[in-house]
Every structure is written in structure tokens, then in C-alpha cells.
Amino acid sequence: MISQEKLRAAQDKFNKIIEEQLARIDTMKSEGDFIDYSKKDHIEIGVVGGDGIGPFITKEAQRVLEFLLEDDIESNRVTIRNIDGLTIENRAACHRAIPDDVLAELKQCDVILKGPTTTPRKGDKWPNIESANVAMRKELDLFANLRPVKIPEEGVDWTFFRENTEGGYAVGSEGVNVNDDLAIDFTVTTQPGSERIIRAAFDYAQKSGKKKVTVVTKANVIKTTDGKFLDTAKEIAKEYPDVEMDDWYIDIMTAKLVDPKRRQQFKVVVLPNLYGDIITDEAAELQGGVGTAGSANIGKKHAMFEAIHGSAPRMVDEGRAQYADPSSIIKAAGMLLNYIGYTEQAEKLSKALQICSEFEKKVVLTGRSDGGTGDEFANYLMETLSRDDLEEYYSSFNK
């Protein structure tokens, strides 16, 4: 039998979570519009190495950014700020997902390029601190996680809109061990949180010409929170009569992404946080592995771009970090460029990456000493970007 003291402690914690989420809803309802970067005189780009292989691959992506933005960095329209201190060691010492001084620097930046960070797991040597990614998304209100996946030879061109600040991750470190027999975690779905991610997906589907949105939930079982997400999507869909909407349950959706008869039919996919985390890794693996995909985390005031893979501490322990593939975070840098209005540079980078990774492959990355280093790959990429005939050269591989 549970003691009244433990029961009251669990109830008090639940009450606190409800109060925090209600306050968050009030904040969401008062937010303004997205920043128009074309109208800004100065753009601050923060570069955060993270830990594990993060500093190694992020360094290469920063070199590529500096190469492509050389003129605007020289004229001071763009500044690149290096932000240290987001290592697992520092975070554990502070017992904070993001140390206060690091968070203050992040908030001074318009956009952030972030390397992977280690999230402690139960039973390992680190304290139970929240994921730095989850904390950053909440602190900067980066509610939309965009992950594009393309497999041209199979007719696959997906864009995933993963809700970033709610769901099972919203209060992921705030679960309750009621007693030795009962542990409870929480999932959070709000009306304004659902509306803004779903509307962003429909806006993109309409403006990009993809004209179809697939909503993924488990609303047949998780009827309250997933049900609210799906019901909200159905209402918003009425505002976009020229955009088709369908909905799938998360379990069958994971199967249909590998179904060659079905997967070409998916275009824009919007889904709650946990499902999005899982399914976008599956999609990236189909594209060639999680190391091949970048990720954008978008809010009204800030945006953060990152690789979608982890920090791979084993590679560091084995002395192989210099062989880590920087392609994913370089793709994220391309998404950053596109987001702040440097579309020509982003397009050049995309084509150069394809030449270097898929066509020529003069530097092959294996993660070990039998392949190239991240530094060698970045040098090869910048040599390719320097070609005067880049457009024609790229076209020669696509005839």
C-alpha cells in the first residue's frame, strides 16, 4: 500500500507540470511572426561543437560555411561565434542540460549550427540531466524539426515536420517514481503547439507544390493527446482545400516507408515528437544512413541546425574521431544557409556534396584509418565548390 506522503509528493509534481504547461501555452499564444532575414543588417551564427565527435565534424562544417560566406563575413554582415561549454563533462559539473553562460550566448545568436551532444542514460556514469537538444528546443522554442530525405532513383522526396517541444519529451526528466512498484512519465499535447507545427507543414506543402500532408499518430489507442493532434490536423486541413491530407498510425507508417509500392506517395509528413524522432531515423537510413541527413529546428526567433546522429564517444575512445563523417552536419549547414537567405550558396553546396559523396568519391569516409579524414573530405568539398564549371560538371553526372 502506498503511503499518503508518497502519493501527495506525486500529486504535487503533477500539479507543477500542469502549471508549467499552462504558462507555456500563454507564451505561445503571444508569439510574433518569423524573422525575415533578408531585412536584417547583421546575422549572428553560433557554432557549438558539442562533445564526442561533435567538435571534429563541426569544425569542418564551419570551414565550409566560412568559405561560402567569405565576402559577407569580411563585410561584417555575418558573424560566426564559437560557443564552447556544451560538453557532457561541463553539463554534468553544472548539473544542467545547458549551462547558464552557454544558454545566454545561444540566445544572442540568430541561428545555430550544433554538433551532437551526449544524453545520459540510466545507469551510466553521468547524472540524470535532460538532453541538451530537448532543453535547447524548449529554451529557444524551436518547435518545428524539419528533416528532408531524398532518394531520387526511387522517386522518394519526403519532408518531415516533427513537433519538437511537446509529446513524450516535453517533461522527459520529470517523471514520477511513485514507489518501488510504480513509475509514471508524461506526454504533453497542447492546442497552440499542435496548431503551429501542423500549419507549418500545410504551408510548406502548399508553397513547395508537394500538395499532400500525411499526419502520423496512434490516436486509436492514445486517444487524448494523439487524438487532439489528429483532430487539430483535420480542422487545419479545411483551410487548405488544394492540399490533400491523409493519416496513418505510427506502427504501420514505419512499415510503409520501406514498402516500394507505397512510399513514393508520401510527400510532407507531420507528427508528434517521439514518433518523429523514430521515423526520421528510419527514413535517413533508407537514404544512406543517419550520417547522410541534416536537421533544422525552427522557431519564431531562433533556429538551430544539426546532424541527426549521435556523439559516437566510442570513436573518440578508440582514437578515430578524425575519421568521422561530417556530411550530416555539412548538410545541416546547407539548410542553415538556405534558411537565412543564401539560397545560391546552399544550392552549390548541395550539388558539391552529391559530387563528392555519390559521384566522384575521391575521398571515401569509412570511419577508420582505411578511409579519409573529415578534414580531407572538407578540403575536397571546397575544391569542388571552387570549380567555375560546377553547374555543368554536376549536370554531367545526371545525364
Secondary structure per residue as TSV (DSSP state, phi and psi in degrees):
chain	resnum	aa	ss	phi	psi
A	1	M	-	360.0	131.9
A	2	I	-	-75.6	140.1
A	3	S	-	-74.1	153.2
A	4	Q	H	-63.6	-31.6
A	5	E	H	-64.5	-45.5
A	6	K	H	-67.8	-36.2
A	7	L	H	-65.8	-43.4
A	8	R	H	-64.5	-36.8
A	9	A	H	-63.7	-41.1
A	10	A	H	-66.3	-41.8
A	11	Q	H	-65.1	-39.9
A	12	D	H	-62.9	-40.3
A	13	K	H	-65.9	-41.4
A	14	F	H	-64.0	-41.5
A	15	N	H	-60.1	-40.9
A	16	K	H	-63.3	-42.0
A	17	I	H	-62.0	-42.9
A	18	I	H	-61.7	-44.5
A	19	E	H	-62.4	-41.6
A	20	E	H	-64.3	-41.2
A	21	Q	H	-70.9	-35.4
A	22	L	H	-65.1	-39.4
A	23	A	H	-65.5	-37.9
A	24	R	H	-64.3	-38.7
A	25	I	H	-61.1	-42.7
A	26	D	H	-59.7	-39.9
A	27	T	H	-64.5	-44.5
A	28	M	H	-60.5	-38.4
A	29	K	H	-68.3	-18.0
A	30	S	T	-103.3	5.5
A	31	E	-	-70.4	153.1
A	32	G	-	-91.7	-153.8
A	33	D	-	-90.9	169.7
A	34	F	-	-66.1	151.3
A	35	I	-	-72.4	136.5
A	36	D	-	-96.4	100.6
A	37	Y	G	-69.5	-20.7
A	38	S	G	-66.3	-19.7
A	39	K	G	-98.4	-0.5
A	40	K	-	-87.8	135.9
A	41	D	S	-77.5	-25.2
A	42	H	-	-143.6	136.5
A	43	I	E	-122.2	127.3
A	44	E	E	-102.8	118.9
A	45	I	E	-105.6	118.7
A	46	G	E	-92.2	136.9
A	47	V	E	-118.4	119.8
A	48	V	E	-118.4	117.0
A	49	G	-	-71.8	-31.3
A	50	G	-	76.0	-141.0
A	51	D	S	-142.4	-176.0
A	52	G	T	61.2	-129.1
A	53	I	T	-78.5	-5.6
A	54	G	H	-51.5	-53.7
A	55	P	H	-60.6	-30.5
A	56	F	H	-69.9	-48.8
A	57	I	H	-77.3	-33.0
A	58	T	H	-66.9	-35.0
A	59	K	H	-58.4	-40.6
A	60	E	H	-70.2	-40.3
A	61	A	H	-64.2	-37.0
A	62	Q	H	-64.9	-40.3
A	63	R	H	-60.2	-40.1
A	64	V	H	-67.2	-43.0
A	65	L	H	-59.0	-46.9
A	66	E	H	-63.0	-33.8
A	67	F	H	-66.2	-45.2
A	68	L	H	-76.7	-25.0
A	69	L	T	-107.7	19.3
A	70	E	H	-52.4	-46.8
A	71	D	H	-66.0	-43.2
A	72	D	H	-75.7	-25.6
A	73	I	H	-69.4	-40.3
A	74	E	H	-63.6	-38.7
A	75	S	T	-83.7	-3.2
A	76	N	T	72.0	17.1
A	77	R	S	-72.1	-31.8
A	78	V	E	-120.4	133.9
A	79	T	E	-121.7	136.5
A	80	I	E	-107.7	122.2
A	81	R	E	-110.8	123.7
A	82	N	E	-85.4	128.0
A	83	I	E	-118.5	113.8
A	84	D	-	-96.4	173.1
A	85	G	-	99.6	4.0
A	86	L	-	-99.1	29.8
A	87	T	S	-80.8	157.8
A	88	I	H	-63.5	-34.0
A	89	E	H	-63.3	-46.0
A	90	N	H	-69.0	-41.2
A	91	R	H	-64.2	-39.2
A	92	A	H	-67.3	-39.5
A	93	A	H	-63.6	-38.2
A	94	C	H	-82.6	-14.1
A	95	H	T	53.5	42.5
A	96	R	S	-133.4	142.0
A	97	A	S	-60.5	-40.8
A	98	I	S	-133.5	116.4
A	99	P	-	-56.9	147.7
A	100	D	H	-57.0	-41.5
A	101	D	H	-68.2	-34.3
A	102	V	H	-68.3	-43.9
A	103	L	H	-61.2	-39.8
A	104	A	H	-61.3	-40.3
A	105	E	H	-67.8	-41.5
A	106	L	H	-58.7	-40.0
A	107	K	H	-69.7	-16.7
A	108	Q	T	-83.2	-9.2
A	109	C	-	-97.0	149.1
A	110	D	S	-77.0	-48.8
A	111	V	E	-134.2	156.0
A	112	I	E	-133.2	134.9
A	113	L	E	-106.0	117.9
A	114	K	E	-121.7	129.9
A	115	G	-	-77.9	165.5
A	116	P	-	-65.8	150.7
A	117	T	-	-129.3	147.9
A	118	T	-	-80.2	132.6
A	119	T	-	-106.5	120.8
A	120	P	-	-59.7	143.2
A	121	R	-	-112.0	155.3
A	122	K	T	-58.4	128.4
A	123	G	T	97.7	-11.7
A	124	D	S	-87.8	-174.2
A	125	K	S	-80.5	-8.0
A	126	W	S	-94.2	153.2
A	127	P	-	-67.7	164.3
A	128	N	-	-80.2	75.9
A	129	I	-	-102.2	152.9
A	130	E	-	-66.5	154.1
A	131	S	-	-55.1	133.5
A	132	A	H	-62.0	-36.5
A	133	N	H	-63.4	-47.8
A	134	V	H	-61.7	-43.5
A	135	A	H	-63.8	-41.4
A	136	M	H	-65.9	-39.8
A	137	R	H	-62.9	-38.8
A	138	K	H	-73.3	-45.3
A	139	E	H	-65.4	-36.6
A	140	L	T	-100.3	2.6
A	141	D	T	52.9	52.4
A	142	L	-	-89.6	81.1
A	143	F	-	-81.7	-18.3
A	144	A	E	-114.2	118.5
A	145	N	E	-102.2	114.3
A	146	L	E	-104.7	127.1
A	147	R	E	-134.1	107.1
A	148	P	E	-84.8	142.9
A	149	V	E	-135.8	126.4
A	150	K	E	-129.4	133.7
A	151	I	E	-131.4	81.7
A	152	P	G	-55.6	-39.8
A	153	E	G	-66.4	-16.0
A	154	E	G	-111.6	7.9
A	155	G	T	70.1	23.9
A	156	V	E	-98.9	126.4
A	157	D	E	-147.4	88.5
A	158	W	E	-106.8	145.3
A	159	T	E	-128.4	118.9
A	160	F	E	-98.1	132.1
A	161	F	E	-111.6	98.7
A	162	R	E	-96.8	125.4
A	163	E	E	-65.2	135.7
A	164	N	-	-110.2	-14.6
A	165	T	S	-122.9	2.4
A	166	E	S	-126.7	-148.2
A	167	G	B	64.3	-149.4
A	168	G	T	-71.1	-13.1
A	169	Y	T	-97.8	-8.3
A	170	A	T	-59.5	-42.5
A	171	V	T	-129.7	47.9
A	172	G	T	-61.4	-28.1
A	173	S	T	-101.5	11.0
A	174	E	-	-110.8	20.6
A	175	G	-	-65.1	169.0
A	176	V	E	-120.5	122.1
A	177	N	E	-88.2	92.3
A	178	V	E	-61.1	-47.1
A	179	N	E	-155.2	-168.4
A	180	D	T	-64.8	-19.9
A	181	D	T	-99.6	-14.2
A	182	L	E	-135.6	120.6
A	183	A	E	-122.7	136.7
A	184	I	E	-131.1	129.7
A	185	D	-	-110.2	171.9
A	186	F	-	-127.6	148.6
A	187	T	-	-121.9	140.5
A	188	V	B	-122.1	129.5
A	189	T	-	-132.6	126.0
A	190	T	-	-115.5	156.2
A	191	Q	H	-64.8	-51.9
A	192	P	H	-65.7	-33.7
A	193	G	H	-65.7	-40.2
A	194	S	H	-68.6	-43.5
A	195	E	H	-59.8	-44.4
A	196	R	H	-71.1	-35.5
A	197	I	H	-74.5	-39.7
A	198	I	H	-68.0	-42.3
A	199	R	H	-64.6	-36.6
A	200	A	H	-61.7	-39.9
A	201	A	H	-66.7	-43.8
A	202	F	H	-67.0	-39.9
A	203	D	H	-58.2	-46.4
A	204	Y	H	-63.8	-43.6
A	205	A	H	-59.9	-39.2
A	206	Q	H	-71.7	-48.2
A	207	K	H	-72.3	-31.0
A	208	S	H	-83.3	-12.3
A	209	G	T	83.7	6.9
A	210	K	-	-75.1	-32.7
A	211	K	-	61.3	21.0
A	212	K	E	-150.1	134.2
A	213	V	E	-124.9	129.3
A	214	T	E	-107.4	125.2
A	215	V	E	-101.4	127.6
A	216	V	E	-116.3	123.5
A	217	T	E	-145.5	-172.2
A	218	K	-	-130.5	48.0
A	219	A	T	-67.8	-14.8
A	220	N	T	-73.6	-20.3
A	221	V	T	-115.3	-48.8
A	222	I	S	-92.7	79.5
A	223	K	T	-75.5	-28.4
A	224	T	T	-81.3	-59.7
A	225	T	H	-77.5	-52.3
A	226	D	H	-64.7	-32.8
A	227	G	H	-63.0	-40.3
A	228	K	H	-63.8	-42.2
A	229	F	H	-60.6	-46.8
A	230	L	H	-68.6	-41.9
A	231	D	H	-62.6	-38.7
A	232	T	H	-63.4	-41.4
A	233	A	H	-62.4	-40.3
A	234	K	H	-63.7	-37.4
A	235	E	H	-69.7	-43.9
A	236	I	H	-65.8	-35.4
A	237	A	H	-56.6	-29.5
A	238	K	T	-65.8	-22.6
A	239	E	T	-80.7	-9.3
A	240	Y	-	-127.2	71.9
A	241	P	T	-64.1	-21.3
A	242	D	T	-92.9	5.4
A	243	V	S	-111.5	121.8
A	244	E	E	-73.4	142.0
A	245	M	E	-125.5	136.7
A	246	D	E	-135.0	167.1
A	247	D	E	-135.7	145.9
A	248	W	E	-133.5	153.1
A	249	Y	E	-85.0	147.7
A	250	I	H	-58.5	-36.5
A	251	D	H	-66.2	-46.9
A	252	I	H	-73.7	-27.5
A	253	M	H	-63.8	-39.2
A	254	T	H	-62.7	-31.8
A	255	A	H	-74.9	-41.3
A	256	K	H	-70.9	-22.5
A	257	L	T	-65.3	-23.3
A	258	V	T	-102.3	7.7
A	259	D	-	-91.8	108.1
A	260	P	T	-62.7	-19.8
A	261	K	T	-82.2	-19.6
A	262	R	T	-112.5	-35.5
A	263	R	G	-67.6	-23.3
A	264	Q	G	-65.5	-18.1
A	265	Q	G	-79.8	-16.0
A	266	F	-	-82.1	139.3
A	267	K	-	-124.3	-71.4
A	268	V	E	-114.5	129.8
A	269	V	E	-123.0	129.2
A	270	V	E	-123.0	136.0
A	271	L	E	-160.2	157.0
A	272	P	-	-64.8	171.1
A	273	N	H	-57.1	-59.1
A	274	L	H	-62.5	-44.9
A	275	Y	H	-61.9	-39.6
A	276	G	H	-64.9	-37.8
A	277	D	H	-60.0	-45.4
A	278	I	H	-70.6	-50.2
A	279	I	H	-74.1	-28.4
A	280	T	H	-73.2	-28.7
A	281	D	H	-68.3	-39.4
A	282	E	H	-61.4	-45.1
A	283	A	H	-63.0	-42.1
A	284	A	H	-64.3	-35.8
A	285	E	H	-63.7	-38.3
A	286	L	H	-64.6	-31.5
A	287	Q	H	-73.6	-21.8
A	288	G	T	143.7	3.7
A	289	G	-	120.2	156.6
A	290	V	G	-64.2	-20.6
A	291	G	G	-72.6	-7.2
A	292	T	G	-98.7	-1.4
A	293	A	-	-119.6	142.0
A	294	G	E	-104.7	171.2
A	295	S	E	-144.7	138.6
A	296	A	E	-115.3	136.8
A	297	N	E	-120.9	109.4
A	298	I	E	-112.4	135.7
A	299	G	-	-131.0	-175.6
A	300	K	S	-75.1	-32.8
A	301	K	S	-109.8	-25.7
A	302	H	-	-135.7	164.6
A	303	A	E	-148.1	144.4
A	304	M	E	-130.5	136.4
A	305	F	E	-123.3	136.9
A	306	E	E	-152.1	162.8
A	307	A	E	-70.9	154.1
A	308	I	S	-96.9	-2.0
A	309	H	S	-92.3	175.9
A	310	G	-	-88.3	-170.9
A	311	S	-	-86.0	-8.4
A	312	A	-	45.8	57.1
A	313	P	H	-59.7	-25.2
A	314	R	H	-62.3	-36.8
A	315	M	H	-63.1	-37.2
A	316	V	H	-68.2	-46.0
A	317	D	H	-59.4	-33.3
A	318	E	T	-91.4	5.3
A	319	G	T	72.3	28.5
A	320	R	-	-113.1	9.6
A	321	A	G	-60.2	-31.8
A	322	Q	G	-68.9	-13.5
A	323	Y	G	-96.7	2.2
A	324	A	-	-64.4	142.1
A	325	D	-	-78.4	118.1
A	326	P	-	-87.3	7.1
A	327	S	H	-58.2	-41.9
A	328	S	H	-63.1	-45.8
A	329	I	H	-75.7	-25.0
A	330	I	H	-69.4	-37.7
A	331	K	H	-62.7	-38.8
A	332	A	H	-62.7	-38.2
A	333	A	H	-62.4	-36.1
A	334	G	H	-65.1	-39.2
A	335	M	H	-65.1	-38.1
A	336	L	H	-60.7	-47.4
A	337	L	H	-58.5	-45.0
A	338	N	H	-63.4	-39.8
A	339	Y	H	-65.3	-37.1
A	340	I	T	-92.8	9.8
A	341	G	T	102.3	2.7
A	342	Y	-	-94.2	64.8
A	343	T	H	-69.2	-35.6
A	344	E	H	-64.6	-44.0
A	345	Q	H	-65.9	-38.4
A	346	A	H	-64.2	-40.2
A	347	E	H	-67.1	-41.7
A	348	K	H	-60.2	-43.7
A	349	L	H	-63.5	-41.8
A	350	S	H	-60.0	-43.6
A	351	K	H	-69.4	-40.4
A	352	A	H	-64.5	-38.5
A	353	L	H	-62.8	-41.0
A	354	Q	H	-64.0	-42.7
A	355	I	I	-59.3	-47.4
A	356	C	I	-74.9	-34.9
A	357	S	I	-94.2	-29.7
A	358	E	I	-116.1	-31.5
A	359	F	I	-100.6	-69.8
A	360	E	-	-74.5	-53.4
A	361	K	-	57.5	46.8
A	362	K	S	-69.8	-26.4
A	363	V	S	-120.5	113.6
A	364	V	-	-103.5	127.9
A	365	L	-	-100.1	123.5
A	366	T	-	-116.0	-7.2
A	367	G	S	83.0	2.1
A	368	R	S	-139.3	177.7
A	369	S	T	-70.4	-10.1
A	370	D	T	-81.9	-0.8
A	371	G	S	-123.8	-174.0
A	372	G	-	-79.4	167.9
A	373	T	-	-92.7	164.3
A	374	G	H	-60.8	-36.6
A	375	D	H	-63.1	-43.3
A	376	E	H	-65.5	-38.1
A	377	F	H	-67.0	-42.9
A	378	A	H	-63.3	-39.5
A	379	N	H	-62.1	-44.0
A	380	Y	H	-61.3	-41.9
A	381	L	H	-63.6	-43.6
A	382	M	H	-70.6	-32.5
A	383	E	H	-61.9	-41.1
A	384	T	H	-66.7	-41.9
A	385	L	H	-61.5	-26.2
A	386	S	T	-78.9	-10.1
A	387	R	-	-64.5	130.5
A	388	D	T	-67.2	-26.6
A	389	D	T	-105.1	31.5
A	390	L	H	-54.9	-45.3
A	391	E	H	-61.3	-47.8
A	392	E	H	-66.4	-38.9
A	393	Y	H	-64.2	-42.9
A	394	Y	H	-62.2	-44.1
A	395	S	H	-61.7	-30.2
A	396	S	H	-65.1	-22.6
A	397	F	T	-87.3	-9.0
A	398	N	-	-115.6	21.3
A	399	K	-	-83.6	360.0
